[in-house]
Amino acid sequence: MTQTAMKSSQEAAESDPNQRGPQPPFEDQTGKETVQYPGTEADLNPKADHGEKSYKGSGKLEGRVALITGGDSGIGKAVAIAFAREGADVAISYVEENEDARDTERYVRDAGRRCLLLPGDIKDEKLCDTLVQRTVQELGGLDILVNNAAYQQTWESITEIPTEEFDAIFKTNVYANFWLSRAAMKVLPEGGAIINTASIQAYQPSSQLLPYAATKGAIVNLTKGLAQEAAKKGVRVNAVAPGPVWTPLIPYSMPAEKVKEFGKDSYFKRPAQPAELAPVYVLLASPEASFITGAIYAVTGGEVTA
């Protein structure tokens, strides 16, 4: 094959959504029995694509400051890389995956932007306030809040779900979203943005993800409600509702047989890569989305949100 033919073949693979990422069946992962929440990039086989090699910025977020929860891996990492390459300084909130967080930090700094690492469990109300305060103090302000961190777990029946588990999922996914948004609304300037990560589960709930799906429904509602108040201040509030995305949370939270076939029901017969979500977050964070608020952007590979 000639070099020109090889280049054309590579370009075709990059442009064809059917070929943008690996398709199931996937090889055996580390397994939810041994992986600790929320999982690490080392737990994924094949590795996820966060846009490390592909994302090219064009100054859409020049001079802005963003706080991203769950920014150490998965969607959050892809968003952090994209935001930095668009010109934003980035604060990253994460639990304790220091190696993954430092890798994200490296990509942010390589883009010429500042990066603030903020470890801690966002189930703590005081920590959520502190995350916003430290971002403002150490990076000089806050223009964009991305409520992305999430916790999920699969259960065969509602009768198996402990109250502590239900509480932990709501504290991580909904309470923290509320606490962080409340703190951010005190400091976000006109033109600021809050972007929440919802899910296809808000519209097509799985019985095995009952608490998680309920939190994502709450996030959709919270997004639409807060958008009405925030608009008076010139702040936009939107959400992204992904379908299946290949992140460390998957092998952590799902049985091996589910992980093996993860994403096969999308139109493209595969899960999304985190890099495929990042451009939507960039749009919603940028001034180009000045008339978009209270919206839920579906990135589901064809699965219907209604």
C-alpha positions in Angstrom: 0.0 0.0 0.0 1.4 3.4 -1.0 1.9 6.2 1.6 -1.0 8.1 0.0 -3.3 5.1 0.2 -2.3 4.5 3.8 -3.1 8.2 4.7 -6.4 8.0 3.0 -7.3 4.8 4.8 -6.3 6.4 8.2 -8.4 9.5 7.4 -11.4 7.3 6.5 -11.1 5.5 9.8 -10.9 8.8 11.7 -14.0 10.2 9.9 -16.1 7.0 10.0 -18.0 6.9 13.3 -18.1 3.1 13.0 -14.3 3.0 13.3 -13.6 5.8 15.8 -13.2 3.3 18.7 -12.9 -0.4 19.6 -16.0 -2.5 19.3 -17.1 -5.3 21.6 -16.6 -8.0 22.6 -13.8 -6.6 24.8 -11.1 -8.6 26.5 -11.5 -9.5 30.2 -11.0 -6.4 32.4 -9.6 -6.4 35.9 -13.1 -6.9 37.2 -15.5 -5.1 39.6 -14.5 -7.5 42.4 -10.9 -6.1 42.5 -11.2 -2.6 41.1 -11.6 0.2 43.6 -14.0 3.1 43.0 -13.9 4.9 40.7 -11.4 2.8 38.8 -8.2 4.0 37.0 -7.0 4.1 33.5 -4.9 1.1 34.2 -8.1 -0.9 34.7 -9.1 -0.4 31.0 -8.3 -2.7 28.2 -8.2 -1.2 25.5 -7.2 2.2 26.8 -9.6 5.1 26.5 -9.0 7.9 24.0 -9.2 11.3 25.7 -8.1 13.3 22.7 -4.5 13.3 23.8 -3.3 13.1 20.2 -6.3 14.4 18.3 -7.9 17.4 20.0 -6.7 20.8 18.5 -7.9 24.0 20.1 -8.8 27.3 18.5 -8.9 29.7 21.4 -12.6 29.3 22.2 -12.0 29.5 26.0 -9.0 31.9 26.0 -8.3 33.3 29.5 -11.1 31.5 31.3 -11.0 29.3 34.4 -12.8 26.0 34.7 -13.5 23.6 37.6 -14.1 20.0 36.5 -15.2 17.3 38.9 -14.0 13.8 38.0 -11.3 15.4 35.9 -8.7 12.7 36.4 -10.0 10.2 33.9 -12.9 9.4 31.5 -15.0 12.3 30.2 -13.6 14.7 32.8 -10.1 14.1 31.6 -11.1 14.6 27.9 -12.8 17.8 28.8 -9.8 19.1 30.8 -7.5 18.5 27.9 -9.9 20.1 25.4 -10.5 23.1 27.7 -6.8 23.7 28.2 -6.1 23.5 24.5 -8.9 26.1 24.0 -7.1 28.4 26.4 -8.6 27.8 29.8 -6.9 27.2 33.1 -8.3 24.1 34.8 -9.0 23.0 38.4 -9.5 19.2 38.7 -11.5 17.6 41.4 -11.0 13.9 42.0 -11.2 11.3 44.7 -7.7 9.8 45.1 -6.5 8.6 41.7 -3.3 10.7 42.0 -1.5 9.0 39.1 -4.4 9.6 36.6 -4.8 13.2 38.0 -1.1 13.9 37.5 -1.3 12.7 33.9 -4.2 15.0 33.2 -2.3 17.8 34.8 0.6 17.1 32.5 -1.6 17.5 29.4 -3.1 20.7 30.8 0.4 22.2 31.5 1.7 21.0 28.1 -1.0 23.2 26.6 0.5 26.2 28.4 -2.3 26.5 31.0 -2.3 26.3 34.8 -3.7 23.2 36.5 -4.9 22.9 40.1 -5.3 19.5 41.5 -8.0 19.2 44.2 -8.3 15.7 45.7 -11.2 14.9 48.0 -14.7 13.3 48.3 -17.4 15.5 47.0 -20.0 13.8 49.2 -18.7 16.3 51.7 -20.6 19.6 51.5 -17.8 21.7 53.0 -15.3 20.3 50.5 -17.6 21.4 47.6 -17.6 24.9 48.9 -13.8 24.7 49.3 -13.3 23.5 45.7 -15.0 26.7 44.4 -13.1 28.9 46.9 -9.7 27.4 46.1 -10.3 27.7 42.4 -11.1 31.4 42.7 -8.2 32.0 45.1 -5.5 30.1 43.2 -6.6 30.6 39.6 -8.0 34.1 39.9 -11.7 33.3 39.3 -14.2 30.8 38.0 -16.0 31.0 34.6 -17.0 27.4 34.0 -18.2 24.7 36.4 -18.4 21.1 35.0 -20.3 18.8 37.3 -19.1 15.5 35.9 -18.1 13.2 38.7 -20.4 10.3 39.3 -20.8 7.0 41.2 -22.7 4.0 40.0 -23.1 0.3 40.8 -25.2 -2.5 39.3 -27.7 -4.5 41.3 -29.9 -7.4 40.2 -32.8 -6.3 42.4 -33.9 -3.4 44.4 -34.1 -5.8 47.4 -30.3 -6.0 47.3 -29.5 -2.3 47.4 -28.3 -1.1 50.8 -29.5 2.3 52.0 -25.9 3.4 52.4 -25.3 2.7 48.7 -28.4 4.6 47.6 -27.3 7.5 49.8 -23.7 7.5 48.4 -24.9 7.6 44.8 -27.3 10.5 45.5 -24.7 12.4 47.6 -22.1 12.0 44.8 -24.3 12.6 41.8 -27.0 15.0 43.0 -26.1 16.6 46.3 -22.6 17.5 45.1 -24.0 18.9 41.9 -26.3 21.1 44.0 -23.6 22.2 46.5 -21.1 23.0 43.8 -23.7 24.9 41.7 -24.8 26.9 44.7 -21.3 27.9 45.5 -20.4 28.7 41.9 -23.5 30.9 41.4 -22.0 33.2 44.0 -18.9 33.9 41.9 -19.7 33.1 38.3 -19.6 36.2 36.1 -21.9 37.2 33.3 -21.1 34.8 30.5 -20.3 32.0 32.9 -21.5 28.5 32.4 -22.5 25.4 34.4 -22.4 22.1 32.5 -23.8 19.0 34.1 -23.2 15.4 33.0 -26.5 13.6 32.8 -27.0 10.3 31.0 -29.1 8.2 28.6 -30.2 6.6 31.9 -32.3 9.6 32.6 -34.5 8.7 29.7 -34.0 4.9 29.3 -33.4 3.7 32.9 -32.0 0.3 33.5 -33.3 -1.7 36.4 -29.8 -2.8 37.3 -28.7 0.9 37.6 -31.8 2.0 39.5 -30.3 4.6 41.9 -27.9 5.9 39.3 -30.6 6.3 36.7 -32.7 8.2 39.2 -29.9 10.6 39.9 -29.5 11.3 36.3 -33.2 12.1 36.0 -32.7 14.5 38.9 -29.8 16.2 37.2 -31.8 16.8 34.0 -34.5 18.4 36.2 -32.0 20.4 38.2 -30.4 21.7 35.0 -33.6 22.9 33.5 -34.7 24.5 36.8 -31.5 26.3 37.6 -31.2 27.6 34.0 -34.2 29.8 34.7 -32.6 31.6 37.7 -29.1 31.7 36.3 -30.2 33.4 33.1 -31.1 36.5 35.1 -27.4 36.7 36.0 -26.2 36.0 32.5 -25.1 32.5 33.4 -26.0 29.5 31.2 -26.8 26.0 32.6 -26.9 23.0 30.3 -26.2 19.3 30.5 -24.7 16.6 28.3 -26.4 13.2 28.3 -24.0 10.5 27.1 -24.8 7.0 26.1 -22.3 4.3 26.8 -18.8 5.7 27.2 -15.6 3.7 27.7 -14.3 4.9 31.1 -12.8 3.3 34.3 -16.2 3.4 35.9 -17.4 0.6 33.6 -15.2 -2.3 34.8 -15.5 -1.0 38.3 -19.3 -1.0 38.4 -20.5 -3.8 36.0 -20.2 -7.6 35.9 -17.6 -8.9 33.5 -20.2 -10.2 31.0 -21.8 -6.7 30.8 -18.4 -5.1 30.3 -17.5 -7.5 27.5 -20.5 -6.4 25.4 -20.6 -2.8 26.6 -21.9 -0.4 23.9 -22.9 -2.9 21.4 -26.5 -1.6 21.3 -25.5 1.8 19.9 -26.0 2.4 16.2 -22.2 2.2 15.8 -22.0 -1.1 17.8 -19.5 0.4 20.2 -19.2 2.7 23.2 -18.1 6.3 22.8 -14.6 7.3 23.6 -14.3 10.2 26.0 -12.7 12.3 23.3 -16.0 12.2 21.4 -17.8 14.0 24.2 -15.3 16.8 24.8 -16.3 19.0 21.9 -19.9 19.3 23.1 -18.6 20.5 26.5 -16.4 23.0 24.7 -19.4 24.4 22.8 -21.5 24.7 25.9 -18.7 26.5 27.8 -17.9 28.9 25.0 -19.5 32.3 24.0 -20.6 30.6 20.8 -23.4 28.9 22.8 -24.7 32.3 24.1 -28.3 31.5 23.4 -28.2 27.9 24.7 -29.4 27.3 28.2 -31.6 24.7 29.9 -30.7 22.3 27.1 -29.8 18.6 27.4 -27.4 17.6 24.6 -27.7 13.9 23.8 -24.4 12.1 22.7 -25.8 8.6 22.7 -24.7 7.0 19.4 -28.3 7.0 18.3 -30.1 5.9 21.4 -33.3 8.0 21.8 -33.7 10.5 24.6 -37.3 11.6 24.9 
